């Protein structure tokens, strides 16, 4: 009986830790330039593909009606709040890494290839945006809100 109880508790703990290793959820984005909280972004999954939208922006100079005027695709002139900034990421086989999609910087309209990796037990997310090879890019660490 004790062994069965221990096995059930361990199985449940394993499921919880695996559930936290997903990028799905609400994240505080941290600027890689000055370390300030920049925004809140919600990552969702549909048909095994991740996407993300901006829910809040914390910059003092941000206006609530701001639009992505520098975007060059279907996001051009769309409101920044609610803007789908990340698209098309899929889980790499056998790894806790999602890649193969893109992320846009709404400040300058640049679209980067993207890779996200949950770290610290899923409490943080390493967001790598790059052009060409992952070596040529920048990484932000996002912090899970929920």
Buried (B, 14 or more C-beta within 10 A) or exposed (E): EEEEEEEEEEEEEEEEEEEBEBBBBBBBBBEEEEEEBBBBBBBBBEEEBBBBBBBBBEEEEBEEEBBBEBBEEEBEEBBBBEBBBBBBBBBEEEEBBBBBBBBBBBEEBBBBBBBBBBEEEBEBBBBBBBEEEBEEBEEBBBEBEE
